[in-house]
Amino acid sequence: MPVQEWNSARYAENARFVSDLGEPVLNLLAPRPGERILDLGCGDGHLTERIVLRGAQVVGIDSSPDMVEAAQRRGIDARMLDAYRLEFDSEFDAVFSNAALHWMKRDPDTVIRGIRRALRRDGRFVGEMGGHGCVAAITVALCASLEHHEIKNVPAVIPWYFPTCDEYSKRLQAAGFEVESIELIPRPTPLPTGMRGWLETFAIPFMGMLAEEKRSQFLDEVTERLRPMLCDSSQRWTADYMRLRFLARLRA
């Protein structure tokens, strides 16, 4: 199956809202001067910088070379690393993640166990990710358009993992965490470059199922399917986001 590809310039143009809307989860993290914090899925480091400004020592990791390079240009200690293969051992006071965990669909439990190993005693894991129902309308439109192009086994193409609070709490608890808070938050999100910009940034696994010459038509079809639901009379697009935000701490 095609995988998601990341381009820091495209991300900054079409999806800067992801880090701009990260202040609530950053406040939940409440980084303190001198703490050592791992930013899991740091992207281009835009939000990571704000953790550094609060006085913490931050290591950012991401699987995208382009994103890591962009973060390094900001002066972030950013490293290319696979979240399924975390090598840290009791090194961090906290692990932070914003808008990255839902891309780790293949094996969420392995990621959580790696995070647990990375934390020191009484360490905390604070994150925000897509939650149950996130971009539901967009997903339905993408799948319907792929089926129109006679693509088989379309559900397997969906690259996102959007759990309920109960499901993710159980995963955290099984790994040795106490869940201090977890909530599902509706967050309709205006799209600065419209639905087409969003799709070009985040729907690459769907596009990859088609020959290159058919992809533009495919994006047009998806956009028109969504227009009645997500585009207002002033031609402003809003994505149907649902966020899962949590704070969990290692059990003593």
N, C-alpha and C positions, 0 to 999 in steps of 0.2 A: 504494500500500500504506500502511496506517496506520503511524505512527511512534511511538517510545517518547516518553512524556511524563513529566516529573519534577516531583515535589512534595516540597519539603524536609521538611515535617512528616511526611508518609507515609513518606518514606525513613528519617527518624530513628526512627520507631516500628518499622518492619518490617525495616530493613536496616542498623542501626548496626553490626552485626558486620562489615560490609565494611571500614570504616575501623579498627575495633577489632583486626582481624586483620592490619593492615598493618605491624606492627612489623618483621617479617623483611625486607620489601622496603625499608623505611625504613633499616634497618641496612645493607643492601647499598648504598644511596645514600650513606650515611656523610657527610651534609652537614657542611661546615666553616664556622666563623664567617667572614662576609664574602663567601662565595660567592653568586653570583646564580643562582637556580634557578627554572625554569619548571615548575609543576605542571599537567600536561595532563589535563583532566577533573577539576578539583579538587572538584567537587560542592559540598557545604555548608561545606567548609574544615576539617572536623574533623581530618583527617590533616595537612592543610597547616599547621595551627597547630603541630604537633609538629616540622615542619621549621624553622619560624620560631624555635621555642624553642631550637633548636640553633645559632642565631646566623646563619643564612643570610638573604639578602634574597630574598624569594619573590614571584613573580607567579603567580597562579592564573588559569586560564582554563577556561571551561565554556560549553556551548551553551545551557544552560537559564537563563533570566532568574531564575527562582525560586531556583535553587541559587546563582547568583552573588550575589543579594541576601542570602541566608543567610550566605554566606562573608564578604561585606562587613560584616555585623553582627558578625562575630567580629574585625573589624579587619584582615582579609586584603586585600591589593591584588588583588582579583578582578575579572576583566573577561570580558564575554560575547564569545566568539570562536569561529568555526567552525574545527575542527581541520584541515579540508581546505584552509584558506586562511590558514595561519600567515604573519604578516607580519614576524616577527623576523629579524634578520640579524646573526649572530655576537654575540649579546647575553648568552648564558648559559653558565655553567660546567657545568651539568647540566640535563637534562630528566628529570622524574620523572612516572610515571603509575601509578596504582593502580586497577584494576577499571574502566577506561574504554576501553582500546584495542579490546576485543572488541565494542564497540558501533559501531566505525568499519568496518563490513563493506564498504561500497560501494567503497572504494579505499584499502586499507591502505598501499600504496606512496606515494601522495601525502602521507599523514600522516607517514610516515617521512622522506620527503625534506624536508618542512617542518621537522621536528625537526632534521634535519641542518643546515639553513640557520640555525636559531636558535642553534646551539652555536658556541662559540669553539673555537679550535684545541685539540686534545686533550680536547675536551668529552666527557662521558659521558651515555649514555641508559640509565636504569634503570627497569624497569617490572615490573608483575605484572598479568596479564590471565587471562581464561579460556583454558584450553588444550584440546587435543584430548580429547574425551570429557566435557567439562564439562556438567553438568546433562543428561546424555544421557537418563536415564529421564524427566525432566520434559519434555524436548523431544518425545520419542516420545508421551507422554500428551497433550500439547497438540496435536500434529499429528493424532493419532488422533481426538481429540474434534472438531477442526475438520472432518475428513473425515466424521465422523458427522453433522455439520450440513450436509453437502453443499457445503463450500467447495472450490473448484478450485485447483490449483497450490499446494498447501499448503507445499511446501518453500521457495517464494519468500517466504513470510511470516516465516520464521525470521530474527530480527534480529541474530544473534550470529555473530562470526567467531572460531572456536576452533582455532588452528593447532597443528601439531606443532612440536617443537623444530627439526627439520630445515627445515621450511617457513619458519618465522619467521627462522631464522638466515640463510637464503638471501636473504630480503627485506632484512635488515639489511646483509648484506655487499654486496648490489647497490647500496645507497645510500651505501656508503663507510665502513661501520662494521666494526671488528674485534669479534667476539663473545668476551668474556672468560669469561662463564659463562651457561648457559641450562639450565633443568631443568623437567620436568613433575612437579607435586607433587599427589598425591591429598589432598584436604582435605574429608572429610565435615563438613558444617557444620550445627550445630543451628539451627533457625529459631525465633526468640523468639515470633513470632505465628503459627506454624504454616504449613502450605502455603498456606492461603488468603491470608494476609498477603503471602507471597512472590509469589504470582501477581498479586495486585492491584498490586504494586509494579513487577514486572519483565516481566509478560506482556501489557502493554497492546497491543502490535502484534497479538497473536493475538485479544484481545478486540475490537479495532477492526474485525475482519472480520465481526462479527455485529451485528445490530440490538441496541440498548441493552436491550430487554426480554428478550433471550435470554442476556445475558452472565452473570448470576448462576447460571443453570442450567448454563451452560458451565463455570464455575469449579467448581461442585459436581461435575460429571462428571469433570473433570481430577483433582480432589482424590481422588475415590473410585478412579480408575484407579491412582493412586500409593500409596494407603494400604497395600497389601500389601508394597510395596518400601521405602518411606521413612518409615513410621510404626511406632513400636515398641509394645509391649504397654501402656506407660504413656501412650500417646497423644502422644509427643514426636516431632516431625518433624525429619528431617535431610536436607539437600539434598546431592546427589551432585556436589559441586564438584571440579574439577580445575584447578589453577592453573599458568600458565606464567610463570616468573620469570627475568629476564635482566639482565645488565649488558653493555653494548656501548660501545665508545669509538671516536671518530673516528680513522681511519687518518691517520698523519702525512703 
